[in-house]
Amino acid sequence: MADTPAIADRNLEATTNISLKREPACFAFLSACSVSAPMPIDSINLDLASADYFDGRASLWTALEIRSSVSDDSPTAILGFDETFLRPFARALIEAATTRAAFRMTILQETRGPDRFRVVEYVTGLGKALEELVLQPFDNVVLISAATRKGSGNSEESLFQLPRTDSFLRAFARIAYIADRTLRDLLADMERLARRRNSSATA
C-alpha cells in the first residue's frame, strides 16, 4: 500500500528512541545459542517493518531494535511482533519491574496458518517463534527470556535486558503509548482504504 498517498508515513524509529547510556548497563544476545556475542545496549527503538492487507484483514509487523557502539550504532532487531503484542508486553514489563516478581507472558499464536506468528525473536535465529516470555526483575535490570515447553518441563533462553529504573519505565511507557496509537491509526487507515477500493471495484 506504499503506492498511495492515502496512508501517511509513520516514522516510529524517530519517535520511539530511548537512550540507555545513563541507565544501568544492559546487554543483548545473552543466550548460549545466540547468533552474536553479548552486545551492550546503548539505545532502543521501535521500527515499523511491514504493513499488509491479507485475507480481508490489515496487519502490521514491528521490530524492537537496539543500537550499540560495538556495532557502529547500526540497528539490530531482537524482537518482531504484530500489532497485538505491544500493550501486554508494556504491562508485563511494568508489573515485573514494580512488583519485583517474575512475570510469565504466554503468547497465543495465529490460527490462520502455521507460517504466521505473533512474536518472534532474532537473538538465537532468524525469526524464531515464541511460546512464552519470562520477565525476571533484578536489582537494576529486568531479564527477558524465551521459555519453551519440552516434555514435562520448560527450558529458558536469556535474550536481553532492560533497565528497571523509574526513568526508563516512564520512557518506555511513553513510547509504547505513542507506538500503539500510531499502529492502530495506521490499521484504521488501511481498513478504510481497503473498503474504499472494494466499493470502487463493485461500483
N, C-alpha and C positions, 0 to 999 in steps of 0.2 A: 504493500500500500504506500510505498515511498514515492510513487509516481504522481500523487495528488496533493495539492496544497490544502485540501480539506482537513488534513491532520497535521497539527503543528509539531515541530521537532521538540522533543523533551531531552534536555541535556542533564541527566541525572548525575553524571560524573562531576560536573562543576558545582552542583547544588548540594551534594551529599558527602563532600570530602571532610574527613576528620583527621587532624594531625595527632599522632601518638608520641611525638618526640618529648613532650613534657610529662607523659604518663609513665607508670611503671613499665619496665621492659616486657614486651610481648613478642612471641615467636610463632611462626607457622612452619608447616612440614615437620611435625613432631613425631609422626608415626615411623616405626621401623620400616614400613613399606612405602614411605614417601618417595615421590619422584624427584625430590630435591633434598639437598642438605638443609638443616634448620636455617631459617631466614628471619632476621629481626624485622618487625613491622614498624615502619615509620609513619604510615598513614593508611587509612581505609577509605573506600568509597563504593557506591553502588553504580552499576552501569546497565542500561537497557540494551540487552544483547539482540533481541528479536521481537517482532510483533507480527502475529499471524492470525489469519481468519480461516479456520478449517472446520469442515463438517458442521457448518452453521453456528460456530462459536468462536469468539475472539479470545486469543490467549497471548500472554506476554512471557518473556524469559529474561530474567535479571541476574546479574552476577555480582557477588561480593568480591571486590578486588582489594589487594594490598599493594603497597609500594614500599620498596626497601632500597637503601643506599647501596647495598651489596649487589643489586641488580640494576644499577643506574636509574632507579626510580621508575622503571617500566612497570606497567600494570600487570599483575598476576592474579588470575581468578582462583579463588579457593572454594567457593560455593556457587552453584547455579540453581535457580528456583523459579517457580511460576508465581503468578500474582496472588496466590492464596497463602504464601509462606511467611511473608514479612511481618504481618501483625502478630501471629502466635510466637514467632521467634523473638520479637522485641519484648513481648510479655514474659517469655521464658527467661530471657537474659536478665531483665529487671528483677523478676522474682528470685532467681538463683542468687543474684548479687546482693539483694537487700535482706533476704531471709537466711543467707549463708547455708542453705540446704540444696543438695543436688536436685536438678530438675531433669526429668526424662521426657523427651518430646517425641511421641510416636508420629510417624509420617505415613499417612494413608496414600497409597499410590493410585494413579489414574486407572479407571476401569475401561477406558475406551481403546486400549491397546497395550501390548506388552512393551512397546518401544517408546512409550510416552511416560515420563517420570515427573514427579512434582519437585523433587530436590535431588541434586547430585553433588558430589564433592570431587574436586580436582587435585586433592593432596596426594592420594595414592594411585590415581589413574586419570584417564581422560573421560571424566563424567561417570563416576561410579554411583549408582542409585543408592539412596539412604533409606533405611528402615526406621532408624531411631537416632536422635541426637541426645547426648548427655551433656548437660551444662553443670560443671563442678566448680563451686567457688572456693578460692583460697584467699590468703590474706590480701594480696594485691591484684590478682587476676582471676578470671573465670576461664577454665579449660573447657573447650568444646571438643567432644569426642564423638565418633560414629560407633554405634552399637549394632551388632549383628547377631541374630539368633542362630546358634549352631547346636543341633541336637537338643539336649536338656539344659544347656547353659547359654550364656552370652559371651561374646568377645567384644572388646572395645579397642578402637584405634584412635590415638590422640591426633587431632587435626591442627588446631591453632588455639591461641589465647587472645582474650580481650581484657582490657583494664576493668577493675572493679571499683573505680573511683567515682565520686559523685559527679565530677565534671564530665567524665566520659559517658556515664549513664544519661545525663541530661543531653549531651550532644548526640548520642545515638538515638534517644527517643525523638529528638528533633528531626534527624534525617530520615528516620523510619516513618514519621508522620508525613513529611514532605514527599517522600518517595511513594508511600501508599496512596496519597491523594493524587499525585501525578499519574500513577499507573491506572488508578480507577477512572480518572478523567480520560485517559487515552483509550481504555476499554470502551467507555461510553461513546467516544468519538468513532471508534472502529465499528461498533454495533450500529450507530446511526448511519454511517457511510454505507455499510452493507445493506441496510434496509432501503436506503435511497437507490442503490444500484439495482436491488431486486425489484423495486417499484418501477424503475425505468425500463428494466428488461421485460416486465409483463405488461407494460402500457401499450 
